[in-house]
Amino acid sequence: MRRLVALLSAGILVASLAGSSAAAATSSKNMFVGNFEVIDFGTRAVIGRVTANLIEPTDARLVAGTYDFTGAPGYEVLAGHGQLAIGSFSYSEKAKPESGANVAQGEGVKCDYYAPNVALCRTWLIQFLDYVVPTIPSQIDLKTRDPISGEWSSWTSYEVGRGAFVLTYTAP
């Protein structure tokens, strides 16, 4: 039943984004769309909900995608919004020791909002990982760049919970 609801949700999300994708006349079959709960690996608590989309940019559609986060009640980040300027897709054999994964990666600028007029904006990377072994939950990994040193932080990973998570990757 959960998988059926996820598939229906994904279908609705894809259909809602189809107008902009069709207008862009993109030839790439690589894409990601999602609308799902985010689960903290350590506490197992739902920390919020993500709605995101990502493609490989083309001359017709320069923006690779968007990311929106709504924090769960009590979570420190109330909301987040990101524009993804760079999008790429690949297969990682070493995503986990027991499974490879299809990976959609985006880079851009994201702002996290902690209160009205209190935001932290920075360059960031996000990866959406869809594991080949179906018993391993999908996950997202986030990394930010320090504006002073230019150094990247270490990856912060979250499990994908209930909702739609559709990643399509066609190897070159």
N, C-alpha and C positions, 0 to 999 in steps of 0.2 A: 504494500500500500504506500509506504514511504517513497519508494522508487517511482511509483506511478505519479504521485503528487509532484515529485521533483521533475519528472519528465514533462508533465503538463505545465508546470511553472516555467521550465526552460523554453517550451514551445511558445508560451505567451510572451516571454521576454525576447526571444529571437524575433517573433512577429512584430513586436513593438519597435525593435531596432532595425527591422528590415527596410523600412522606408529610407533611412539615412544611408544604410549600406548599399541599397540599390542605386540611390542617387550618386553614390561615390563611384560606381562601376568598378569596384575592385576585382582584380582577377585572382587574388590570393584565396586559397581555401583554408588558410590558417586563421583561426579566430577563437576568441574566448568571450563568453557571456556568463554572468553569474548574478545571483541574488540569494544570499545564504547567510546563516548564522556563523559567527566566528567564536571558536572555543579555545580558551587558554589551555595549553597542554599541561601546565603544572597544576592548576586548581580545578580543571575540568568545568569551569564556569563559562556560560555564554557571556561574552564581553560586548557583543554588539552584532550589527548586521551590515554586510557589504553588498553593494550593487556596483558591478563593474563590467566594462567591455574593453576589448583590446583586439586590434588587427595589426597587420604590417602596413605602415603608411604607404600611400601612393601619391602621385602628382594630383590626383583628383580628391584625395582625402589625406591631408597632411597630419591631422591630429590622430595619433594611434589609438587613444581611448580615454576613458574617464574612470574614476573611482570615487565612490561615495560611501562613507561610514557613518552609522548612527550608533552611538554608544548605548549600552544597556543601562538601566537605572543603577546609579552608584558607581559606574565605571568612570575613571578620571577624564577620559576623552569623551566629550559630549557629541562631537561630530567631526568629520574629516572630509576634505574634498581634494582630489588630485586630478591633474591633467597629465596625460602620458604622451610625451613627444616622440618617444622611441618605442617600437614594439618589435619583438623577435620571438621566434618559436623554434624549439629543438626537442630532441630526445636525450635524456640523461640516463645512462646505464647505471650510474652510481648514486642515484637519488636516495636509495636506501639499500642496505646490504641484500635484502630479500626481494627487491623489486626496482625496476627502472620506472621512469615516469616521462610522460609528455609534459613539456614545460612551456608556458607562455610568460615572457618577461617584458616588463615595461619600465621605462625610466622617464621621470618628469619632475614636477613640483607638486608638493602636497602641503596643505595647511591642516593642522589639528586644532580644534577649538575646545578650550577648557572652561570658558565662561563667556558671556557677552563681551566683546572687545578684547578678549584674551586668546590670542592665537599664536602658534609656532609654525612658521612656513619654512620648508627646506627642500633641497633636491633629494630624491629618493628613488629606490628600486623596489619593484614588487615582482614576485614570481608566483604563478599559479601552477601547482603541481598536481597532475592527475596520474596516479600510480597504475601501472599495468595490472598488478595483482588487485582484484576488486575488493578484497577484504581489508586493504589498507586505505584508511580515509584520505581523501584529497587534503591538501594543505596550501596555505599561503605563507610566503616568506617576505619579510620587509627589511630594508636596510636604508639608512639615511646618511647623507654626507655632511660632515662638519663644515660650516660656512667659513671658518677661520683657517683650519689646517688643510681642508680638502680631503681628509681621510674618511673612508667609509666605516660605519659602525659594523659590528658583527650582525649576522642575520638574526631576526626575531621571527619565530615560527608559530603559526596557529593552525589548529585543525578546522576543517570545513564541516559545519554542522548541517542542520536541515535547510533545504532549499534547492535551488537550481545551480548547477556547476557544469558547464558544457565547454570542453576544450577540444578543438579539432586541430590536429597537426598532420600535415602530409609531408613526409620527408622529400628533400629535393632529389 
